[in-house]
Amino acid sequence: LVVLALYLSDKNIVKARLALAKGKNLHDKRETLKRREADKEARAAIKRYV
């Protein structure tokens, strides 16, 4: 469960909007890490040469 938003009602009761989330599988995690590392290297290269 993931909390999307918290609300305070008129009677000072806290309400939460929840969502059900599922985690990434191993393939998706690897792809995300590769993309993040490539972006990091690109930013470092730009920083060095600019």
PDB file of N, CA, C, O and CB in Angstrom:
ATOM      1  N   LEU A   1       0.831  -1.180   0.000  1.00  0.00           N
ATOM      2  CA  LEU A   1       0.000   0.000   0.000  1.00  0.00           C
ATOM      3  C   LEU A   1       0.876   1.243   0.000  1.00  0.00           C
ATOM      4  O   LEU A   1       1.916   1.291   0.656  1.00  0.00           O
ATOM      5  CB  LEU A   1      -0.946  -0.002   1.204  1.00  0.00           C
ATOM      6  N   VAL A   2       0.437   2.243  -0.745  1.00  0.00           N
ATOM      7  CA  VAL A   2       1.158   3.502  -0.859  1.00  0.00           C
ATOM      8  C   VAL A   2       0.185   4.637  -0.563  1.00  0.00           C
ATOM      9  O   VAL A   2      -0.923   4.669  -1.098  1.00  0.00           O
ATOM     10  CB  VAL A   2       1.800   3.664  -2.274  1.00  0.00           C
ATOM     11  N   VAL A   3       0.603   5.563   0.289  1.00  0.00           N
ATOM     12  CA  VAL A   3      -0.234   6.718   0.607  1.00  0.00           C
ATOM     13  C   VAL A   3      -0.056   7.756  -0.500  1.00  0.00           C
ATOM     14  O   VAL A   3       1.057   8.221  -0.746  1.00  0.00           O
ATOM     15  CB  VAL A   3       0.131   7.320   2.012  1.00  0.00           C
ATOM     16  N   LEU A   4      -1.150   8.117  -1.165  1.00  0.00           N
ATOM     17  CA  LEU A   4      -1.100   9.114  -2.227  1.00  0.00           C
ATOM     18  C   LEU A   4      -1.333  10.515  -1.686  1.00  0.00           C
ATOM     19  O   LEU A   4      -0.713  11.475  -2.142  1.00  0.00           O
ATOM     20  CB  LEU A   4      -2.127   8.795  -3.300  1.00  0.00           C
ATOM     21  N   ALA A   5      -2.234  10.629  -0.705  1.00  0.00           N
ATOM     22  CA  ALA A   5      -2.546  11.948  -0.154  1.00  0.00           C
ATOM     23  C   ALA A   5      -3.138  11.782   1.235  1.00  0.00           C
ATOM     24  O   ALA A   5      -3.758  10.764   1.544  1.00  0.00           O
ATOM     25  CB  ALA A   5      -3.525  12.725  -1.077  1.00  0.00           C
ATOM     26  N   LEU A   6      -2.939  12.791   2.063  1.00  0.00           N
ATOM     27  CA  LEU A   6      -3.550  12.844   3.388  1.00  0.00           C
ATOM     28  C   LEU A   6      -4.465  14.054   3.453  1.00  0.00           C
ATOM     29  O   LEU A   6      -4.114  15.131   2.971  1.00  0.00           O
ATOM     30  CB  LEU A   6      -2.469  12.903   4.508  1.00  0.00           C
ATOM     31  N   TYR A   7      -5.634  13.878   4.047  1.00  0.00           N
ATOM     32  CA  TYR A   7      -6.606  14.954   4.166  1.00  0.00           C
ATOM     33  C   TYR A   7      -7.005  15.116   5.618  1.00  0.00           C
ATOM     34  O   TYR A   7      -6.997  14.147   6.378  1.00  0.00           O
ATOM     35  CB  TYR A   7      -7.841  14.681   3.290  1.00  0.00           C
ATOM     36  N   LEU A   8      -7.352  16.323   6.007  1.00  0.00           N
ATOM     37  CA  LEU A   8      -7.888  16.609   7.333  1.00  0.00           C
ATOM     38  C   LEU A   8      -9.344  17.021   7.139  1.00  0.00           C
ATOM     39  O   LEU A   8      -9.626  18.022   6.479  1.00  0.00           O
ATOM     40  CB  LEU A   8      -7.055  17.733   8.077  1.00  0.00           C
ATOM     41  N   SER A   9     -10.270  16.249   7.715  1.00  0.00           N
ATOM     42  CA  SER A   9     -11.694  16.544   7.527  1.00  0.00           C
ATOM     43  C   SER A   9     -12.143  17.660   8.462  1.00  0.00           C
ATOM     44  O   SER A   9     -11.373  18.144   9.291  1.00  0.00           O
ATOM     45  CB  SER A   9     -12.543  15.283   7.764  1.00  0.00           C
ATOM     46  N   ASP A  10     -13.407  18.059   8.313  1.00  0.00           N
ATOM     47  CA  ASP A  10     -13.984  19.127   9.140  1.00  0.00           C
ATOM     48  C   ASP A  10     -13.993  18.760  10.623  1.00  0.00           C
ATOM     49  O   ASP A  10     -13.912  19.636  11.485  1.00  0.00           O
ATOM     50  CB  ASP A  10     -15.407  19.438   8.678  1.00  0.00           C
ATOM     51  N   LYS A  11     -14.090  17.494  10.909  1.00  0.00           N
ATOM     52  CA  LYS A  11     -14.157  17.032  12.299  1.00  0.00           C
ATOM     53  C   LYS A  11     -12.775  16.635  12.824  1.00  0.00           C
ATOM     54  O   LYS A  11     -12.666  15.873  13.785  1.00  0.00           O
ATOM     55  CB  LYS A  11     -15.121  15.844  12.416  1.00  0.00           C
ATOM     56  N   ASN A  12     -11.716  17.157  12.184  1.00  0.00           N
ATOM     57  CA  ASN A  12     -10.331  16.878  12.570  1.00  0.00           C
ATOM     58  C   ASN A  12      -9.991  15.389  12.535  1.00  0.00           C
ATOM     59  O   ASN A  12      -9.293  14.873  13.408  1.00  0.00           O
ATOM     60  CB  ASN A  12     -10.070  17.418  13.954  1.00  0.00           C
ATOM     61  N   ILE A  13     -10.489  14.728  11.526  1.00  0.00           N
ATOM     62  CA  ILE A  13     -10.175  13.325  11.295  1.00  0.00           C
ATOM     63  C   ILE A  13      -9.257  13.258  10.080  1.00  0.00           C
ATOM     64  O   ILE A  13      -9.519  13.885   9.054  1.00  0.00           O
ATOM     65  CB  ILE A  13     -11.477  12.466  11.082  1.00  0.00           C
ATOM     66  N   VAL A  14      -8.187  12.497  10.207  1.00  0.00           N
ATOM     67  CA  VAL A  14      -7.248  12.358   9.094  1.00  0.00           C
ATOM     68  C   VAL A  14      -7.737  11.250   8.173  1.00  0.00           C
ATOM     69  O   VAL A  14      -8.055  10.148   8.620  1.00  0.00           O
ATOM     70  CB  VAL A  14      -5.806  12.059   9.604  1.00  0.00           C
ATOM     71  N   LYS A  15      -7.791  11.557   6.887  1.00  0.00           N
ATOM     72  CA  LYS A  15      -8.166  10.572   5.882  1.00  0.00           C
ATOM     73  C   LYS A  15      -6.984  10.406   4.937  1.00  0.00           C
ATOM     74  O   LYS A  15      -6.262  11.364   4.660  1.00  0.00           O
ATOM     75  CB  LYS A  15      -9.462  11.001   5.107  1.00  0.00           C
ATOM     76  N   ALA A  16      -6.792   9.201   4.449  1.00  0.00           N
ATOM     77  CA  ALA A  16      -5.671   8.921   3.553  1.00  0.00           C
ATOM     78  C   ALA A  16      -6.188   8.292   2.270  1.00  0.00           C
ATOM     79  O   ALA A  16      -7.069   7.433   2.301  1.00  0.00           O
ATOM     80  CB  ALA A  16      -4.636   7.994   4.232  1.00  0.00           C
ATOM     81  N   ARG A  17      -5.638   8.722   1.149  1.00  0.00           N
ATOM     82  CA  ARG A  17      -5.938   8.089  -0.134  1.00  0.00           C
ATOM     83  C   ARG A  17      -4.822   7.082  -0.383  1.00  0.00           C
ATOM     84  O   ARG A  17      -3.648   7.447  -0.441  1.00  0.00           O
ATOM     85  CB  ARG A  17      -6.052   9.152  -1.316  1.00  0.00           C
ATOM     86  N   LEU A  18      -5.193   5.820  -0.529  1.00  0.00           N
ATOM     87  CA  LEU A  18      -4.228   4.738  -0.675  1.00  0.00           C
ATOM     88  C   LEU A  18      -4.268   4.161  -2.076  1.00  0.00           C
ATOM     89  O   LEU A  18      -5.276   4.251  -2.778  1.00  0.00           O
ATOM     90  CB  LEU A  18      -4.493   3.645   0.351  1.00  0.00           C
ATOM     91  N   ALA A  19      -3.154   3.567  -2.467  1.00  0.00           N
ATOM     92  CA  ALA A  19      -3.083   2.864  -3.742  1.00  0.00           C
ATOM     93  C   ALA A  19      -2.310   1.570  -3.529  1.00  0.00           C
ATOM     94  O   ALA A  19      -1.459   1.477  -2.644  1.00  0.00           O
ATOM     95  CB  ALA A  19      -2.412   3.748  -4.845  1.00  0.00           C
ATOM     96  N   LEU A  20      -2.608   0.605  -4.327  1.00  0.00           N
ATOM     97  CA  LEU A  20      -1.902  -0.661  -4.284  1.00  0.00           C
ATOM     98  C   LEU A  20      -0.846  -0.642  -5.377  1.00  0.00           C
ATOM     99  O   LEU A  20      -1.160  -0.416  -6.546  1.00  0.00           O
ATOM    100  CB  LEU A  20      -2.879  -1.868  -4.455  1.00  0.00           C
ATOM    101  N   ALA A  21       0.396  -0.878  -5.003  1.00  0.00           N
ATOM    102  CA  ALA A  21       1.490  -0.829  -5.970  1.00  0.00           C
ATOM    103  C   ALA A  21       2.218  -2.161  -5.978  1.00  0.00           C
ATOM    104  O   ALA A  21       2.274  -2.862  -4.968  1.00  0.00           O
ATOM    105  CB  ALA A  21       2.469   0.324  -5.646  1.00  0.00           C
ATOM    106  N   LYS A  22       2.774  -2.496  -7.130  1.00  0.00           N
ATOM    107  CA  LYS A  22       3.588  -3.702  -7.191  1.00  0.00           C
ATOM    108  C   LYS A  22       5.004  -3.297  -7.578  1.00  0.00           C
ATOM    109  O   LYS A  22       5.198  -2.342  -8.330  1.00  0.00           O
ATOM    110  CB  LYS A  22       2.999  -4.741  -8.204  1.00  0.00           C
ATOM    111  N   GLY A  23       5.964  -4.004  -7.076  1.00  0.00           N
ATOM    112  CA  GLY A  23       7.365  -3.680  -7.318  1.00  0.00           C
ATOM    113  C   GLY A  23       7.798  -4.047  -8.721  1.00  0.00           C
ATOM    114  O   GLY A  23       7.100  -4.759  -9.443  1.00  0.00           O
ATOM    115  N   LYS A  24       8.954  -3.551  -9.086  1.00  0.00           N
ATOM    116  CA  LYS A  24       9.513  -3.869 -10.396  1.00  0.00           C
ATOM    117  C   LYS A  24      10.092  -5.276 -10.362  1.00  0.00           C
ATOM    118  O   LYS A  24      10.533  -5.754  -9.317  1.00  0.00           O
ATOM    119  CB  LYS A  24      10.599  -2.836 -10.806  1.00  0.00           C
ATOM    120  N   ASN A  25      10.085  -5.930 -11.514  1.00  0.00           N
ATOM    121  CA  ASN A  25      10.759  -7.215 -11.570  1.00  0.00           C
ATOM    122  C   ASN A  25      12.242  -6.975 -11.860  1.00  0.00           C
ATOM    123  O   ASN A  25      12.641  -5.843 -12.133  1.00  0.00           O
ATOM    124  CB  ASN A  25      10.114  -8.139 -12.649  1.00  0.00           C
ATOM    125  N   LEU A  26      13.037  -7.998 -11.806  1.00  0.00           N
ATOM    126  CA  LEU A  26      14.490  -7.870 -11.907  1.00  0.00           C
ATOM    127  C   LEU A  26      14.910  -7.209 -13.217  1.00  0.00           C
ATOM    128  O   LEU A  26      15.831  -6.392 -13.227  1.00  0.00           O
ATOM    129  CB  LEU A  26      15.147  -9.239 -11.785  1.00  0.00           C
ATOM    130  N   HIS A  27      14.246  -7.553 -14.323  1.00  0.00           N
ATOM    131  CA  HIS A  27      14.602  -6.976 -15.623  1.00  0.00           C
ATOM    132  C   HIS A  27      14.391  -5.464 -15.622  1.00  0.00           C
ATOM    133  O   HIS A  27      15.241  -4.718 -16.109  1.00  0.00           O
ATOM    134  CB  HIS A  27      13.772  -7.626 -16.746  1.00  0.00           C
ATOM    135  N   ASP A  28      13.273  -5.013 -15.083  1.00  0.00           N
ATOM    136  CA  ASP A  28      12.981  -3.581 -15.036  1.00  0.00           C
ATOM    137  C   ASP A  28      13.977  -2.841 -14.157  1.00  0.00           C
ATOM    138  O   ASP A  28      14.382  -1.724 -14.479  1.00  0.00           O
ATOM    139  CB  ASP A  28      11.562  -3.345 -14.528  1.00  0.00           C
ATOM    140  N   LYS A  29      14.372  -3.453 -13.053  1.00  0.00           N
ATOM    141  CA  LYS A  29      15.343  -2.820 -12.155  1.00  0.00           C
ATOM    142  C   LYS A  29      16.670  -2.616 -12.869  1.00  0.00           C
ATOM    143  O   LYS A  29      17.279  -1.552 -12.770  1.00  0.00           O
ATOM    144  CB  LYS A  29      15.548  -3.669 -10.884  1.00  0.00           C
ATOM    145  N   ARG A  30      17.115  -3.640 -13.589  1.00  0.00           N
ATOM    146  CA  ARG A  30      18.392  -3.542 -14.304  1.00  0.00           C
ATOM    147  C   ARG A  30      18.329  -2.455 -15.372  1.00  0.00           C
ATOM    148  O   ARG A  30      19.278  -1.690 -15.542  1.00  0.00           O
ATOM    149  CB  ARG A  30      18.760  -4.894 -14.944  1.00  0.00           C
ATOM    150  N   GLU A  31      17.221  -2.391 -16.084  1.00  0.00           N
ATOM    151  CA  GLU A  31      17.055  -1.382 -17.132  1.00  0.00           C
ATOM    152  C   GLU A  31      17.084   0.028 -16.539  1.00  0.00           C
ATOM    153  O   GLU A  31      17.706   0.929 -17.101  1.00  0.00           O
ATOM    154  CB  GLU A  31      15.734  -1.610 -17.895  1.00  0.00           C
ATOM    155  N   THR A  32      16.420   0.212 -15.418  1.00  0.00           N
ATOM    156  CA  THR A  32      16.397   1.516 -14.756  1.00  0.00           C
ATOM    157  C   THR A  32      17.792   1.905 -14.289  1.00  0.00           C
ATOM    158  O   THR A  32      18.201   3.055 -14.446  1.00  0.00           O
ATOM    159  CB  THR A  32      15.425   1.502 -13.565  1.00  0.00           C
ATOM    160  N   LEU A  33      18.523   0.957 -13.719  1.00  0.00           N
ATOM    161  CA  LEU A  33      19.882   1.246 -13.255  1.00  0.00           C
ATOM    162  C   LEU A  33      20.803   1.607 -14.419  1.00  0.00           C
ATOM    163  O   LEU A  33      21.620   2.521 -14.300  1.00  0.00           O
ATOM    164  CB  LEU A  33      20.451   0.043 -12.493  1.00  0.00           C
ATOM    165  N   LYS A  34      20.677   0.898 -15.544  1.00  0.00           N
ATOM    166  CA  LYS A  34      21.498   1.207 -16.721  1.00  0.00           C
ATOM    167  C   LYS A  34      21.198   2.612 -17.231  1.00  0.00           C
ATOM    168  O   LYS A  34      22.115   3.370 -17.547  1.00  0.00           O
ATOM    169  CB  LYS A  34      21.255   0.173 -17.839  1.00  0.00           C
ATOM    170  N   ARG A  35      19.924   2.957 -17.310  1.00  0.00           N
ATOM    171  CA  ARG A  35      19.524   4.279 -17.796  1.00  0.00           C
ATOM    172  C   ARG A  35      20.023   5.377 -16.851  1.00  0.00           C
ATOM    173  O   ARG A  35      20.515   6.411 -17.302  1.00  0.00           O
ATOM    174  CB  ARG A  35      17.988   4.357 -17.944  1.00  0.00           C
ATOM    175  N   ARG A  36      19.895   5.151 -15.554  1.00  0.00           N
ATOM    176  CA  ARG A  36      20.342   6.130 -14.563  1.00  0.00           C
ATOM    177  C   ARG A  36      21.861   6.326 -14.642  1.00  0.00           C
ATOM    178  O   ARG A  36      22.344   7.456 -14.565  1.00  0.00           O
ATOM    179  CB  ARG A  36      19.935   5.682 -13.141  1.00  0.00           C
ATOM    180  N   GLU A  37      22.612   5.233 -14.797  1.00  0.00           N
ATOM    181  CA  GLU A  37      24.069   5.316 -14.899  1.00  0.00           C
ATOM    182  C   GLU A  37      24.484   6.049 -16.175  1.00  0.00           C
ATOM    183  O   GLU A  37      25.424   6.844 -16.147  1.00  0.00           O
ATOM    184  CB  GLU A  37      24.691   3.908 -14.870  1.00  0.00           C
ATOM    185  N   ALA A  38      23.799   5.796 -17.288  1.00  0.00           N
ATOM    186  CA  ALA A  38      24.113   6.479 -18.541  1.00  0.00           C
ATOM    187  C   ALA A  38      23.852   7.977 -18.417  1.00  0.00           C
ATOM    188  O   ALA A  38      24.652   8.783 -18.891  1.00  0.00           O
ATOM    189  CB  ALA A  38      23.289   5.889 -19.698  1.00  0.00           C
ATOM    190  N   ASP A  39      22.753   8.354 -17.793  1.00  0.00           N
ATOM    191  CA  ASP A  39      22.452   9.775 -17.585  1.00  0.00           C
ATOM    192  C   ASP A  39      23.496  10.428 -16.699  1.00  0.00           C
ATOM    193  O   ASP A  39      23.907  11.562 -16.944  1.00  0.00           O
ATOM    194  CB  ASP A  39      21.062   9.948 -16.966  1.00  0.00           C
ATOM    195  N   LYS A  40      23.925   9.714 -15.673  1.00  0.00           N
ATOM    196  CA  LYS A  40      24.938  10.239 -14.750  1.00  0.00           C
ATOM    197  C   LYS A  40      26.258  10.473 -15.481  1.00  0.00           C
ATOM    198  O   LYS A  40      26.899  11.507 -15.291  1.00  0.00           O
ATOM    199  CB  LYS A  40      25.148   9.268 -13.565  1.00  0.00           C
ATOM    200  N   GLU A  41      26.665   9.518 -16.313  1.00  0.00           N
ATOM    201  CA  GLU A  41      27.905   9.661 -17.078  1.00  0.00           C
ATOM    202  C   GLU A  41      27.805  10.809 -18.074  1.00  0.00           C
ATOM    203  O   GLU A  41      28.775  11.541 -18.269  1.00  0.00           O
ATOM    204  CB  GLU A  41      28.236   8.355 -17.812  1.00  0.00           C
ATOM    205  N   ALA A  42      26.652  10.978 -18.705  1.00  0.00           N
ATOM    206  CA  ALA A  42      26.470  12.064 -19.671  1.00  0.00           C
ATOM    207  C   ALA A  42      26.569  13.418 -18.976  1.00  0.00           C
ATOM    208  O   ALA A  42      27.206  14.337 -19.490  1.00  0.00           O
ATOM    209  CB  ALA A  42      25.112  11.930 -20.391  1.00  0.00           C
ATOM    210  N   ARG A  43      25.942  13.542 -17.813  1.00  0.00           N
ATOM    211  CA  ARG A  43      26.033  14.804 -17.067  1.00  0.00           C
ATOM    212  C   ARG A  43      27.465  15.092 -16.636  1.00  0.00           C
ATOM    213  O   ARG A  43      27.902  16.242 -16.669  1.00  0.00           O
ATOM    214  CB  ARG A  43      25.119  14.767 -15.838  1.00  0.00           C
ATOM    215  N   ALA A  44      28.198  14.060 -16.233  1.00  0.00           N
ATOM    216  CA  ALA A  44      29.592  14.239 -15.818  1.00  0.00           C
ATOM    217  C   ALA A  44      30.448  14.676 -17.004  1.00  0.00           C
ATOM    218  O   ALA A  44      31.316  15.535 -16.851  1.00  0.00           O
ATOM    219  CB  ALA A  44      30.149  12.933 -15.208  1.00  0.00           C
ATOM    220  N   ALA A  45      30.216  14.096 -18.186  1.00  0.00           N
ATOM    221  CA  ALA A  45      30.982  14.460 -19.377  1.00  0.00           C
ATOM    222  C   ALA A  45      30.706  15.906 -19.769  1.00  0.00           C
ATOM    223  O   ALA A  45      31.629  16.642 -20.119  1.00  0.00           O
ATOM    224  CB  ALA A  45      30.644  13.518 -20.545  1.00  0.00           C
ATOM    225  N   ILE A  46      29.464  16.308 -19.714  1.00  0.00           N
ATOM    226  CA  ILE A  46      29.109  17.695 -20.044  1.00  0.00           C
ATOM    227  C   ILE A  46      29.763  18.643 -19.050  1.00  0.00           C
ATOM    228  O   ILE A  46      30.263  19.702 -19.430  1.00  0.00           O
ATOM    229  CB  ILE A  46      27.568  17.890 -20.045  1.00  0.00           C
ATOM    230  N   LYS A  47      29.757  18.266 -17.794  1.00  0.00           N
ATOM    231  CA  LYS A  47      30.346  19.106 -16.750  1.00  0.00           C
ATOM    232  C   LYS A  47      31.855  19.276 -16.965  1.00  0.00           C
ATOM    233  O   LYS A  47      32.400  20.354 -16.731  1.00  0.00           O
ATOM    234  CB  LYS A  47      30.074  18.501 -15.361  1.00  0.00           C
ATOM    235  N   ARG A  48      32.525  18.205 -17.412  1.00  0.00           N
ATOM    236  CA  ARG A  48      33.973  18.258 -17.641  1.00  0.00           C
ATOM    237  C   ARG A  48      34.333  19.160 -18.809  1.00  0.00           C
ATOM    238  O   ARG A  48      35.319  19.893 -18.738  1.00  0.00           O
ATOM    239  CB  ARG A  48      34.517  16.862 -17.889  1.00  0.00           C
ATOM    240  N   TYR A  49      33.557  19.121 -19.876  1.00  0.00           N
ATOM    241  CA  TYR A  49      33.922  19.806 -21.112  1.00  0.00           C
ATOM    242  C   TYR A  49      33.303  21.185 -21.256  1.00  0.00           C
ATOM    243  O   TYR A  49      33.629  21.915 -22.192  1.00  0.00           O
ATOM    244  CB  TYR A  49      33.529  18.974 -22.277  1.00  0.00           C
ATOM    245  N   VAL A  50      32.429  21.546 -20.356  1.00  0.00           N
ATOM    246  CA  VAL A  50      31.806  22.874 -20.455  1.00  0.00           C
ATOM    247  C   VAL A  50      32.371  23.799 -19.421  1.00  0.00           C
ATOM    248  O   VAL A  50      31.972  24.961 -19.347  1.00  0.00           O
ATOM    249  CB  VAL A  50      30.293  22.785 -20.298  1.00  0.00           C
TER     250      VAL A  50
END
